């Protein structure tokens, strides 16, 4: 007899998550038991873990076939692991994307599925609150306050990886081969009917965060340069402004010369300040162009986003 229940895959990238995996397995099993109206499976993508994450996930998959392990050949980063998981789940009717640290509670997943069943092909989990404090919290707040206003595609504030993609959205993602990936931006770019589900982001269940502040800054820069031409436009506007000021200043001195109005010789400090200011603008411009050129170089090389290890025999 054919199973008419929708097939929902939960895609979870994993990197050194040994402390949190037992609780994650237990809560996913409870989710599956409490919601028998869907055919569930959890796709764990090992992103080059150096602890026992692989062994624990493989053992779980042997105990429960609803748990699957996709093992990458090395650490390709969170975005590469997420892309591998979505590719593995392309045969599902819908795919839920989430972190492994349980800050995104699995208990919210039925609400995402309910919004999808109501007609949305993209469901975003929007954070009402979050538990981070200190520099990380300030960085997150600043990023979400500024990023959506500077990008060329509107991206909902306080959203991240947690959410759901229906089959059409999954097929659309399969057509996006870019290397410098920013998942919330790509999710906004593909369009489709979208719904939001609010939730409270929890504290990390165990262990330490794997996304360091440096990685988060790099992730934000990738998102900014991938979805905004504003830096290039800013350089153009700055060039026009500086050129206009230079032209106006030159015209001012020409008119004074023609009128026979002599002034004292300008000082060395003024000259040095002007040269330093213009040199700084040029170096910033070269840096911005380098960011875009580096991304073009990555795309031209056409290297795969990830490589999957063959399954053990």
Backbone bond lengths (Angstrom), bond angles and torsions (degrees), N, CA, C in turn:
res aa  C-N    CA-C-N  psi(-1)  N-CA   C-N-CA  omega(-1)  CA-C   N-CA-C  phi
1 X - - - 1.465 - - 1.513 109.40 -
2 X 1.345 117.23 133.31 1.458 121.69 -177.38 1.517 110.55 -74.79
3 X 1.318 115.78 135.43 1.468 121.61 177.63 1.518 108.44 -79.72
4 X 1.340 115.74 115.03 1.469 120.66 -177.88 1.520 112.85 -87.95
5 X 1.319 117.45 -2.31 1.462 119.87 -179.52 1.527 110.62 -71.23
6 X 1.340 117.89 145.19 1.464 119.44 177.15 1.521 111.48 -65.84
7 X 1.325 116.04 141.02 1.465 123.01 179.76 1.520 108.47 -90.90
8 X 1.324 116.95 113.98 1.468 122.18 -178.04 1.524 108.69 -115.58
9 X 1.328 116.17 122.04 1.468 122.01 178.06 1.527 109.34 -103.96
10 X 1.307 116.44 138.60 1.471 122.18 176.49 1.520 107.33 -108.91
11 X 1.323 117.00 114.40 1.465 122.96 -175.86 1.522 109.16 -97.36
12 X 1.347 116.13 123.21 1.465 121.11 -174.35 1.527 109.40 -133.96
13 X 1.334 119.73 105.82 1.469 120.72 171.75 1.525 110.21 -68.19
14 X 1.330 116.40 142.38 1.468 121.64 -176.60 1.518 109.33 -131.69
15 X 1.343 115.12 128.31 1.461 120.65 173.41 1.521 108.36 -141.59
16 X 1.330 115.64 106.35 1.468 122.44 178.91 1.529 111.75 53.64
17 X 1.326 116.26 55.40 1.463 121.50 -178.28 1.523 112.38 -110.18
18 X 1.336 117.07 28.21 1.464 120.75 -177.97 1.529 113.34 -51.40
19 X 1.346 121.15 -44.16 1.471 119.50 -176.45 1.521 114.54 -63.92
20 X 1.311 117.61 -28.99 1.460 120.54 -172.10 1.525 113.14 -98.04
21 X 1.326 117.96 -15.17 1.459 120.42 -172.56 1.531 114.30 -62.52
22 X 1.339 120.70 -41.90 1.473 118.02 179.87 1.522 113.10 -56.74
23 X 1.315 117.50 -44.66 1.467 119.95 178.77 1.524 111.09 -67.90
24 X 1.329 117.49 -38.03 1.463 120.51 178.23 1.525 110.78 -62.26
25 X 1.332 116.86 -44.95 1.468 119.88 177.61 1.529 110.57 -59.17
26 X 1.323 116.49 -46.47 1.463 120.61 -176.63 1.529 111.19 -63.24
27 X 1.315 117.34 -42.61 1.466 119.78 -177.94 1.522 111.74 -71.45
28 X 1.336 117.58 -32.72 1.457 119.26 175.05 1.531 111.27 -68.92
29 X 1.336 116.93 -40.02 1.460 119.65 177.00 1.524 110.70 -62.32
30 X 1.331 116.94 -39.70 1.467 120.22 177.16 1.525 110.75 -64.88
31 X 1.322 116.58 -38.33 1.465 120.86 176.84 1.523 110.85 -61.79
32 X 1.323 116.97 -44.40 1.464 120.78 -179.27 1.536 110.79 -63.30
33 X 1.342 116.30 -42.15 1.475 119.55 -179.78 1.526 111.76 -65.95
34 X 1.335 116.30 -38.56 1.461 120.46 -175.10 1.528 113.11 -78.56
35 X 1.326 117.15 -11.94 1.465 120.13 -176.94 1.528 109.45 -132.90
36 X 1.328 117.04 71.49 1.467 120.00 -176.90 1.527 114.16 -76.07
37 X 1.341 117.09 -1.04 1.465 119.46 -178.99 1.529 112.28 -78.34
38 X 1.327 118.27 -3.59 1.467 122.91 176.07 1.526 109.34 -123.10
39 X 1.314 115.39 151.99 1.461 121.56 171.69 1.524 107.38 -93.11
40 X 1.331 116.57 108.37 1.455 121.91 -170.08 1.524 111.63 -97.93
41 X 1.331 114.73 151.14 1.461 121.32 165.13 1.520 108.21 -153.89
42 X 1.305 116.91 147.77 1.461 123.07 179.85 1.524 108.73 -114.29
43 X 1.315 116.65 121.89 1.465 122.71 -178.45 1.527 107.89 -103.47
44 X 1.320 117.34 107.37 1.461 122.42 178.54 1.532 108.39 -96.15
45 X 1.315 116.59 123.83 1.463 121.89 -179.17 1.520 108.49 -106.83
46 X 1.318 116.63 108.83 1.457 120.40 179.74 1.524 109.72 -78.92
47 X 1.323 115.80 118.46 1.464 121.94 -175.69 1.525 110.50 -101.61
48 X 1.341 116.17 57.21 1.461 120.32 177.30 1.514 114.28 72.99
49 X 1.321 118.01 36.13 1.464 121.10 179.73 1.524 110.89 -61.89
50 X 1.335 115.05 145.78 1.468 120.96 178.89 1.526 112.34 -109.27
51 X 1.340 117.03 0.02 1.456 119.69 177.03 1.536 108.96 -102.54
52 X 1.305 118.78 -152.12 1.461 122.54 -176.66 1.528 113.29 -92.68
53 X 1.323 117.28 18.23 1.461 119.88 -177.82 1.521 112.06 -59.01
54 X 1.341 116.63 -41.86 1.471 120.11 -178.70 1.520 110.49 -64.71
55 X 1.342 117.08 -48.50 1.453 120.26 -178.35 1.527 111.09 -61.50
56 X 1.328 117.10 -40.46 1.463 120.60 -178.72 1.524 110.81 -67.49
57 X 1.329 116.85 -41.58 1.464 119.77 -179.67 1.518 111.24 -69.60
58 X 1.340 117.10 -38.49 1.462 120.10 178.01 1.532 110.16 -64.54
59 X 1.320 117.48 -41.35 1.465 120.50 178.10 1.528 110.85 -63.87
60 X 1.327 116.64 -39.50 1.461 120.27 178.30 1.532 111.10 -64.76
61 X 1.324 116.63 -38.76 1.469 120.22 179.72 1.523 111.35 -67.49
62 X 1.327 117.61 -29.43 1.460 120.55 176.54 1.527 111.14 -73.64
63 X 1.338 116.32 -34.78 1.467 120.05 177.75 1.525 111.32 -73.84
64 X 1.344 116.54 -37.30 1.472 121.50 -174.42 1.524 108.12 -136.17
65 X 1.320 118.74 109.54 1.473 120.86 -176.73 1.524 113.90 -66.53
66 X 1.326 117.85 -8.55 1.467 119.58 175.99 1.531 111.81 -74.09
67 X 1.324 117.02 -10.90 1.458 122.40 176.51 1.527 108.46 -101.08
68 X 1.346 115.80 128.69 1.457 121.27 -177.58 1.523 109.72 -124.19
69 X 1.313 116.14 148.02 1.464 122.06 179.70 1.525 109.80 -117.63
70 X 1.314 115.89 125.91 1.465 123.20 171.01 1.519 106.15 -114.12
71 X 1.319 117.55 119.31 1.463 121.00 -174.21 1.526 110.01 -110.20
72 X 1.326 116.55 120.29 1.455 120.77 178.23 1.527 110.08 -82.32
73 X 1.330 115.97 158.04 1.463 120.74 -175.48 1.524 112.59 -70.65
74 X 1.322 116.71 -23.02 1.464 122.14 177.84 1.518 107.44 -162.61
75 X 1.328 116.59 -173.88 1.460 120.87 177.12 1.525 109.99 -79.17
76 X 1.329 116.61 113.12 1.455 122.19 177.93 1.524 112.27 -104.12
77 X 1.312 117.80 1.97 1.451 120.95 -178.05 1.521 111.38 91.27
78 X 1.309 114.81 161.66 1.466 120.94 -174.78 1.524 112.02 -58.75
79 X 1.336 117.24 -42.82 1.466 120.02 -176.80 1.525 111.65 -66.27
80 X 1.332 117.04 -39.05 1.458 119.82 176.85 1.518 111.63 -64.65
81 X 1.341 116.74 -42.29 1.460 120.42 178.60 1.523 111.14 -64.76
82 X 1.316 116.34 -38.88 1.463 120.05 178.42 1.529 110.85 -64.66
83 X 1.329 116.65 -41.65 1.470 120.42 177.52 1.529 110.96 -62.37
84 X 1.341 116.89 -39.84 1.464 120.26 178.42 1.525 110.84 -63.82
85 X 1.325 116.59 -41.76 1.459 119.74 179.38 1.521 112.54 -65.52
86 X 1.325 117.25 -40.92 1.462 120.24 178.62 1.518 111.06 -66.03
87 X 1.335 116.92 -37.09 1.463 119.65 177.02 1.531 110.48 -65.17
88 X 1.328 117.00 -38.81 1.463 121.32 179.45 1.524 111.33 -67.72
89 X 1.341 116.95 -28.00 1.469 121.55 -175.61 1.525 112.76 -98.62
90 X 1.317 118.12 15.81 1.468 120.37 -175.79 1.522 113.27 -64.07
91 X 1.325 117.63 -21.67 1.461 119.60 179.54 1.523 112.54 -83.45
92 X 1.347 118.09 -2.89 1.461 121.64 179.55 1.520 110.32 -79.05
93 X 1.321 115.86 158.08 1.469 120.56 174.68 1.524 110.44 -74.40
94 X 1.316 116.95 -29.56 1.460 122.29 177.39 1.520 108.25 -154.60
95 X 1.324 116.15 151.80 1.467 121.55 178.96 1.522 109.36 -128.84
96 X 1.315 115.71 128.45 1.463 122.47 174.17 1.517 107.93 -95.55
97 X 1.322 117.72 132.51 1.468 122.32 177.36 1.524 108.75 -111.16
98 X 1.332 116.18 133.88 1.461 119.63 -178.10 1.525 110.03 -158.47
99 X 1.343 115.92 162.70 1.460 122.07 175.02 1.527 109.51 -81.75
100 X 1.320 115.11 163.98 1.458 120.11 -178.94 1.518 113.07 -89.63
101 X 1.335 118.96 -8.73 1.459 120.97 -170.45 1.521 114.16 -84.28
102 X 1.347 117.87 1.52 1.467 124.34 178.55 1.514 113.75 67.24
103 X 1.329 117.54 13.15 1.464 118.23 168.36 1.528 110.07 -67.92
104 X 1.337 115.94 -29.21 1.461 121.56 171.58 1.526 106.81 -97.73
105 X 1.338 119.21 103.11 1.470 121.48 -170.89 1.525 112.10 -69.69
106 X 1.329 118.01 131.20 1.470 120.46 177.29 1.517 113.39 -59.57
107 X 1.320 117.99 -22.17 1.457 121.30 -179.07 1.523 112.92 -65.32
108 X 1.336 117.59 -14.61 1.467 121.53 177.60 1.535 111.00 -82.99
109 X 1.326 117.61 -16.71 1.466 121.27 -174.23 1.535 112.35 -57.54
110 X 1.355 120.84 -41.50 1.471 118.61 177.28 1.525 113.32 -57.32
111 X 1.341 118.23 -32.65 1.463 120.49 177.14 1.532 110.57 -67.74
112 X 1.338 116.51 -37.41 1.461 119.94 176.68 1.529 110.35 -64.31
113 X 1.330 115.86 -44.15 1.457 120.26 179.91 1.524 110.67 -64.31
114 X 1.328 117.20 -39.06 1.461 120.78 178.77 1.531 111.08 -62.33
115 X 1.337 117.56 -41.95 1.463 120.49 177.63 1.528 111.03 -65.04
116 X 1.344 116.30 -36.79 1.468 119.89 176.90 1.523 111.06 -65.74
117 X 1.308 116.73 -42.68 1.463 120.48 179.75 1.530 111.60 -66.40
118 X 1.321 116.34 -22.26 1.472 119.93 177.79 1.521 112.42 -81.08
119 X 1.331 117.47 -3.47 1.456 119.56 173.87 1.512 116.39 127.19
120 X 1.331 118.94 -11.03 1.470 121.09 -179.08 1.524 110.03 -79.88
121 X 1.319 116.70 136.73 1.467 121.24 175.61 1.522 111.97 -93.27
122 X 1.338 117.31 -21.16 1.459 122.62 175.23 1.526 107.11 -126.77
123 X 1.320 116.32 124.38 1.461 121.08 178.57 1.520 108.23 -120.57
124 X 1.323 116.40 121.09 1.460 121.39 179.74 1.524 110.12 -101.12
125 X 1.321 116.61 135.19 1.457 121.62 172.65 1.528 107.97 -90.23
126 X 1.326 116.64 114.70 1.467 122.63 -175.47 1.517 109.34 -102.35
127 X 1.320 116.45 126.66 1.466 121.04 -175.73 1.530 111.01 -78.35
128 X 1.341 115.19 121.66 1.460 119.87 171.47 1.513 110.76 -76.20
129 X 1.335 115.51 -35.83 1.462 121.92 -178.57 1.514 107.69 -151.25
130 X 1.326 116.02 163.33 1.456 121.13 176.88 1.512 108.77 -145.98
131 X 1.345 116.30 157.37 1.455 121.75 -170.75 1.529 113.86 -97.44
132 X 1.332 118.61 -7.78 1.461 119.64 -178.29 1.527 110.44 -64.09
133 X 1.328 115.72 149.97 1.454 121.64 178.23 1.528 108.99 -133.05
134 X 1.312 116.13 172.72 1.445 121.60 173.43 1.515 113.63 70.49
135 X 1.336 114.84 -143.50 1.465 121.16 -174.03 1.526 111.42 -65.37
136 X 1.345 117.75 -38.48 1.458 120.26 179.00 1.523 110.80 -62.69
137 X 1.315 117.33 -43.86 1.465 120.60 -179.71 1.530 110.77 -64.11
138 X 1.344 116.09 -43.78 1.464 119.33 178.66 1.526 111.31 -62.17
139 X 1.348 115.90 -40.04 1.454 119.65 178.76 1.519 112.10 -64.43
140 X 1.348 116.63 -43.64 1.466 120.53 178.43 1.528 110.87 -61.72
141 X 1.333 116.72 -45.66 1.464 120.25 -178.38 1.524 110.85 -63.04
142 X 1.334 116.78 -42.92 1.456 120.35 179.63 1.531 110.80 -64.15
143 X 1.341 115.59 -43.34 1.458 119.65 -178.66 1.528 110.95 -60.66
144 X 1.324 116.90 -49.28 1.462 119.87 -177.03 1.528 111.97 -69.15
145 X 1.331 116.93 -29.43 1.463 119.26 179.14 1.522 112.26 -72.32
146 X 1.332 116.46 -31.77 1.466 120.49 -173.61 1.519 112.68 -100.52
147 X 1.334 116.61 -37.98 1.467 119.93 -167.59 1.527 112.47 -60.07
148 X 1.347 116.79 -48.29 1.454 119.58 -175.85 1.515 113.28 -61.51
149 X 1.333 117.37 -26.02 1.464 120.78 -178.62 1.520 112.73 -83.93
150 X 1.311 117.35 -17.34 1.459 120.52 -174.82 1.523 113.25 -103.03
151 X 1.336 117.79 -12.76 1.456 119.80 -177.21 1.522 110.91 -89.03
152 X 1.329 114.78 160.71 1.456 120.27 -178.73 1.524 112.43 -83.07
153 X 1.338 117.55 -10.46 1.457 121.88 175.73 1.525 108.09 -123.50
154 X 1.335 117.69 130.05 1.469 119.83 -177.63 1.521 111.41 -64.74
155 X 1.315 116.54 126.14 1.458 122.38 -179.75 1.523 107.42 -121.16
156 X 1.328 115.72 124.72 1.457 121.13 -177.41 1.525 110.42 -60.70
157 X 1.343 115.71 132.22 1.464 119.93 178.37 1.522 110.15 -68.06
158 X 1.329 115.30 154.09 1.466 122.49 176.79 1.528 112.96 60.14
159 X 1.310 116.05 35.11 1.464 120.47 171.66 1.517 108.28 -121.04
160 X 1.317 115.41 154.66 1.461 120.21 179.24 1.507 110.21 -143.58
161 X 1.324 115.53 -135.98 1.455 120.24 -178.04 1.524 112.44 -72.27
162 X 1.309 116.97 -33.96 1.466 121.66 -173.05 1.528 110.26 -61.99
163 X 1.327 116.09 124.74 1.456 120.67 179.31 1.520 110.64 168.02
164 X 1.318 115.95 -170.46 1.461 121.75 -177.30 1.519 110.29 -136.42
165 X 1.322 116.16 142.23 1.458 123.47 175.97 1.520 108.91 -123.03
166 X 1.340 116.89 126.73 1.449 120.90 173.89 1.519 111.05 -76.47
167 X 1.330 116.22 175.67 1.455 120.39 -176.12 1.533 112.72 -56.81
168 X 1.350 120.36 -46.36 1.474 118.26 178.37 1.532 112.84 -59.67
169 X 1.338 117.08 -38.53 1.463 120.13 178.63 1.520 110.76 -67.29
170 X 1.336 117.39 -37.98 1.464 120.84 176.57 1.526 110.89 -62.18
171 X 1.341 116.68 -42.59 1.456 120.24 178.33 1.526 110.83 -64.37
172 X 1.335 116.47 -36.45 1.467 119.84 178.12 1.523 111.05 -65.87
173 X 1.337 116.99 -40.83 1.459 120.27 179.05 1.515 111.41 -62.86
174 X 1.335 116.43 -32.85 1.462 119.97 -179.88 1.525 111.56 -65.13
175 X 1.333 117.55 -16.77 1.457 121.50 -179.94 1.528 112.77 -94.03
176 X 1.321 117.51 5.22 1.465 121.70 -177.36 1.530 108.75 -107.82
177 X 1.341 118.40 95.83 1.463 120.54 -174.15 1.524 114.80 -92.80
178 X 1.333 118.70 8.18 1.463 119.82 -172.28 1.520 111.84 -64.17
179 X 1.326 115.63 150.85 1.468 122.25 -174.13 1.522 112.80 -87.54
180 X 1.316 118.60 -41.45 1.464 121.59 179.16 1.528 107.58 -89.04
181 X 1.328 115.18 94.59 1.458 120.59 -168.80 1.524 111.07 -104.13
182 X 1.326 114.67 139.84 1.461 122.20 174.62 1.522 105.94 -130.09
183 X 1.334 116.56 100.66 1.454 121.42 -167.81 1.529 114.47 -57.06
184 X 1.349 120.55 -48.50 1.468 118.01 179.30 1.535 112.82 -60.00
185 X 1.338 116.82 -34.99 1.457 119.25 177.73 1.517 112.28 -68.48
186 X 1.330 117.50 -42.88 1.460 120.85 177.50 1.526 110.68 -63.54
187 X 1.319 116.55 -38.52 1.467 120.51 178.89 1.524 110.97 -64.29
188 X 1.331 117.10 -37.50 1.464 119.92 176.45 1.520 111.24 -71.83
189 X 1.335 116.67 -34.92 1.464 120.64 -175.44 1.523 112.71 -67.44
190 X 1.350 117.85 -36.71 1.462 119.39 -175.36 1.522 112.39 -70.90
191 X 1.327 118.03 -18.28 1.451 119.70 177.91 1.517 112.53 80.31
192 X 1.340 116.90 -134.42 1.463 125.51 -174.98 1.534 110.51 71.52
193 X 1.314 114.16 163.48 1.465 119.44 179.80 1.529 109.01 -67.39
194 X 1.321 114.99 129.61 1.464 120.80 -171.42 1.521 110.75 -121.76
195 X 1.327 116.01 142.08 1.460 122.46 175.02 1.520 108.70 -129.79
196 X 1.325 116.53 156.48 1.455 122.60 179.80 1.525 110.23 -117.82
197 X 1.316 115.73 142.77 1.460 123.09 174.50 1.520 107.53 -126.80
198 X 1.315 117.18 121.57 1.464 121.50 -178.29 1.529 110.13 -85.06
199 X 1.330 115.73 144.78 1.462 120.93 177.89 1.524 108.56 -156.16
200 X 1.326 115.54 167.00 1.466 122.20 177.88 1.524 108.52 -103.38
201 X 1.323 116.01 120.88 1.466 120.47 -179.57 1.520 109.22 -74.53
202 X 1.324 116.21 132.98 1.459 122.24 -173.46 1.528 111.70 -93.03
203 X 1.332 114.97 171.99 1.453 120.39 171.00 1.527 109.26 -73.04
204 X 1.315 114.87 155.88 1.461 118.96 176.54 1.518 109.61 -61.01
205 X 1.349 116.90 134.27 1.464 120.85 -173.80 1.528 112.05 -66.19
206 X 1.330 117.88 -39.33 1.467 121.79 -177.95 1.518 108.70 -164.60
207 X 1.313 115.98 162.69 1.456 120.26 177.32 1.527 112.47 75.94
208 X 1.317 114.76 -171.30 1.464 121.59 -178.22 1.519 109.86 -111.23
209 X 1.360 117.45 151.78 1.465 119.80 179.15 1.530 111.13 -60.05
210 X 1.334 115.88 136.48 1.467 120.65 179.49 1.529 111.24 -88.47
211 X 1.332 116.27 -20.68 1.459 119.75 176.54 1.525 108.59 -87.93
212 X 1.334 117.05 99.03 1.444 121.34 178.83 1.530 109.99 -69.30
213 X 1.338 114.99 166.41 1.464 118.96 -179.96 1.528 110.71 -60.89
214 X 1.327 115.47 -37.01 1.462 119.44 178.93 1.528 111.16 -63.83
215 X 1.340 116.63 -43.04 1.463 119.83 178.51 1.523 111.39 -65.25
216 X 1.336 116.49 -37.46 1.457 119.57 179.20 1.525 110.99 -65.51
217 X 1.351 116.59 -39.49 1.458 119.82 177.06 1.527 110.64 -63.18
218 X 1.332 115.89 -42.87 1.472 119.72 178.11 1.523 111.19 -62.89
219 X 1.321 115.86 -40.36 1.467 121.02 177.94 1.525 110.74 -61.31
220 X 1.342 116.29 -42.59 1.461 120.11 178.47 1.523 111.51 -64.74
221 X 1.341 116.28 -40.75 1.474 119.97 178.73 1.522 110.25 -64.27
222 X 1.340 117.17 -41.55 1.464 120.38 177.27 1.520 110.65 -59.06
223 X 1.317 116.02 -45.00 1.455 119.30 179.54 1.510 112.43 -63.31
224 X 1.320 116.11 -41.11 1.462 120.20 -177.14 1.526 111.12 -66.10
225 X 1.332 116.52 -48.23 1.461 119.22 -177.33 1.530 112.33 -75.78
226 X 1.332 117.88 -20.04 1.454 120.29 178.87 1.521 112.52 -81.19
227 X 1.325 117.43 -23.76 1.460 119.73 -172.88 1.522 113.36 -127.96
228 X 1.319 117.64 20.73 1.459 119.28 178.67 1.524 110.45 -150.34
229 X 1.329 115.02 134.92 1.458 121.29 171.60 1.525 111.03 -98.93
230 X 1.319 116.63 7.97 1.457 120.54 -176.15 1.526 113.45 -56.83
231 X 1.364 120.46 -41.63 1.474 118.34 178.66 1.520 112.92 -58.85
232 X 1.330 117.18 -39.62 1.463 119.26 178.22 1.517 111.18 -68.10
233 X 1.323 116.03 -40.85 1.463 119.04 177.92 1.525 110.42 -64.49
234 X 1.337 116.19 -39.18 1.466 119.69 179.68 1.527 110.96 -61.64
235 X 1.342 115.95 -40.59 1.461 119.63 177.52 1.525 110.68 -62.51
236 X 1.329 116.62 -41.55 1.462 120.11 178.81 1.523 110.68 -62.16
237 X 1.334 115.51 -47.57 1.470 119.16 179.93 1.523 110.94 -63.96
238 X 1.336 117.34 -39.33 1.466 119.87 178.84 1.524 110.54 -64.12
239 X 1.357 116.26 -41.46 1.464 119.38 177.92 1.516 111.99 -61.93
240 X 1.332 116.58 -41.52 1.471 120.12 178.33 1.522 110.43 -64.17
241 X 1.346 116.25 -42.78 1.463 120.12 -178.81 1.523 111.14 -64.51
242 X 1.349 116.55 -48.04 1.466 119.53 -178.94 1.525 110.94 -64.49
243 X 1.331 117.41 -41.17 1.466 120.42 177.96 1.517 110.93 -62.80
244 X 1.347 115.75 -41.64 1.465 119.20 178.56 1.519 112.23 -63.15
245 X 1.338 115.79 -41.92 1.462 118.86 178.27 1.527 111.15 -65.18
246 X 1.360 115.57 -41.23 1.462 118.66 178.28 1.520 112.25 -63.53
247 X 1.339 116.67 -41.35 1.463 120.31 178.22 1.527 111.07 -63.90
248 X 1.349 115.83 -43.67 1.466 119.55 179.73 1.526 110.92 -63.78
249 X 1.332 117.03 -40.32 1.462 120.06 179.46 1.524 110.99 -66.13
250 X 1.353 116.47 -43.21 1.463 119.76 177.30 1.514 112.11 -61.89
251 X 1.330 116.80 -42.37 1.466 120.80 178.87 1.519 110.70 -63.64
252 X 1.333 116.66 -36.73 1.452 121.40 179.26 1.536 110.80 -60.94
253 X 1.352 116.20 -46.21 1.461 119.23 -179.12 1.534 111.73 -70.88
254 X 1.324 117.65 -33.16 1.472 119.72 176.86 1.516 110.83 -64.14
255 X 1.330 116.52 -44.93 1.472 120.51 179.85 1.525 110.03 -63.23
256 X 1.326 117.33 -42.22 1.461 119.75 178.75 1.522 110.97 -62.96
257 X 1.344 115.66 -37.12 1.471 119.41 179.24 1.526 111.05 -66.19
258 X 1.340 115.30 -43.53 1.459 119.71 -179.94 1.526 111.60 -65.64
259 X 1.305 116.57 -32.31 1.471 119.94 179.56 1.517 112.19 -84.00
260 X 1.313 116.25 -2.67 1.454 120.24 177.67 1.497 114.33 75.64
261 X 1.325 115.64 21.10 1.463 119.61 178.65 1.519 108.07 -91.04
262 X 1.296 118.05 111.50 1.453 123.06 -178.27 1.528 109.74 -97.12
263 X 1.292 115.01 141.11 1.470 120.27 176.14 1.523 108.98 -122.91
264 X 1.285 114.86 166.04 1.464 119.80 178.71 1.531 109.56 -66.19
265 X 1.311 115.88 154.08 1.458 121.12 179.96 1.529 109.72 -62.96
266 X 1.356 115.06 132.28 1.459 118.90 179.98 1.525 110.04 -66.13
267 X 1.329 114.10 151.66 1.454 119.12 -174.71 1.513 113.48 -83.90
268 X 1.321 114.87 167.25 1.454 123.15 179.07 1.527 111.20 -65.37
269 X 1.348 118.11 -34.47 1.460 122.26 -178.36 1.519 111.52 -61.14
270 X 1.342 116.69 -41.76 1.463 120.69 179.63 1.519 110.79 -62.03
271 X 1.320 116.54 -44.17 1.465 120.94 -179.43 1.529 110.95 -63.11
272 X 1.333 116.93 -45.90 1.460 120.88 179.99 1.528 110.63 -63.04
273 X 1.318 117.88 -41.15 1.462 121.38 -179.58 1.521 110.97 -62.47
274 X 1.343 116.76 -43.46 1.463 120.50 179.78 1.528 111.16 -64.77
275 X 1.328 116.79 -44.69 1.463 120.19 -179.83 1.529 110.65 -63.65
276 X 1.333 117.41 -42.82 1.459 121.24 179.47 1.519 111.33 -64.18
277 X 1.336 117.12 -42.20 1.457 121.41 179.87 1.528 111.19 -62.49
278 X 1.319 115.72 -48.88 1.465 119.28 -179.99 1.525 111.73 -66.49
279 X 1.343 117.18 -38.86 1.459 119.95 177.17 1.515 111.65 -63.16
280 X 1.335 116.93 -39.37 1.462 120.21 177.69 1.516 111.96 -62.40
281 X 1.335 116.68 -43.65 1.466 120.22 178.04 1.524 110.57 -61.61
282 X 1.324 116.97 -40.90 1.461 119.87 179.78 1.528 111.65 -64.65
283 X 1.344 116.73 -42.12 1.464 119.38 179.15 1.526 111.30 -65.80
284 X 1.331 117.80 -39.69 1.467 120.74 176.29 1.523 109.91 -61.48
285 X 1.337 115.22 -42.90 1.456 119.50 178.52 1.514 112.47 -61.49
286 X 1.328 116.45 -41.94 1.469 119.77 177.99 1.526 110.40 -64.11
287 X 1.334 116.86 -39.30 1.461 120.23 178.54 1.515 112.31 -63.77
288 X 1.326 117.20 -44.10 1.465 121.04 178.87 1.527 110.34 -62.98
289 X 1.323 116.51 -46.19 1.465 120.10 177.33 1.523 111.01 -60.36
290 X 1.346 116.48 -36.91 1.458 120.41 178.54 1.523 111.99 -64.10
291 X 1.350 117.62 -37.86 1.457 120.27 177.64 1.521 110.96 -61.33
292 X 1.316 116.48 -46.13 1.465 119.45 179.27 1.525 111.00 -68.59
293 X 1.335 117.12 -40.67 1.462 120.39 -179.16 1.522 111.21 -65.26
294 X 1.335 117.14 -37.53 1.454 120.37 177.67 1.518 111.98 -62.13
295 X 1.336 116.37 -38.62 1.462 119.84 177.42 1.522 111.43 -69.07
296 X 1.326 117.06 -37.01 1.471 119.92 174.49 1.522 110.17 -62.37
297 X 1.322 117.23 -40.69 1.469 121.99 179.01 1.518 111.18 -62.14
298 X 1.352 116.36 -41.66 1.464 119.83 177.49 1.520 111.58 -61.22
299 X 1.330 116.85 -40.96 1.462 119.95 -178.90 1.531 111.37 -70.10
300 X 1.326 116.99 -37.31 1.465 120.47 -177.42 1.520 110.95 -65.62
301 X 1.333 118.22 -34.36 1.469 120.80 -178.80 1.524 112.50 -66.01
302 X 1.340 116.73 -24.52 1.464 121.09 176.01 1.527 113.26 58.04
303 X 1.314 116.86 32.89 1.455 119.02 173.86 1.521 109.65 -74.18
304 X 1.323 118.46 148.34 1.469 119.76 178.74 1.523 111.02 -65.41
305 X 1.320 115.49 153.11 1.462 121.00 -179.86 1.522 110.70 -71.21
306 X 1.313 117.06 -29.38 1.459 122.30 -178.71 1.521 108.51 -156.00
307 X 1.325 116.79 164.12 1.453 123.94 173.38 1.526 107.66 -130.97
308 X 1.318 115.67 133.02 1.472 120.79 -177.00 1.526 109.47 -100.38
309 X 1.336 115.83 133.25 1.467 120.65 174.02 1.522 110.20 -67.11
310 X 1.317 118.64 140.98 1.473 119.04 174.10 1.522 109.55 -66.27
311 X 1.329 117.82 146.42 1.474 119.75 179.79 1.520 111.69 -63.32
312 X 1.325 114.83 149.56 1.470 119.62 179.03 1.526 110.63 -68.05
313 X 1.314 115.49 141.47 1.466 119.93 178.02 1.519 111.09 -87.21
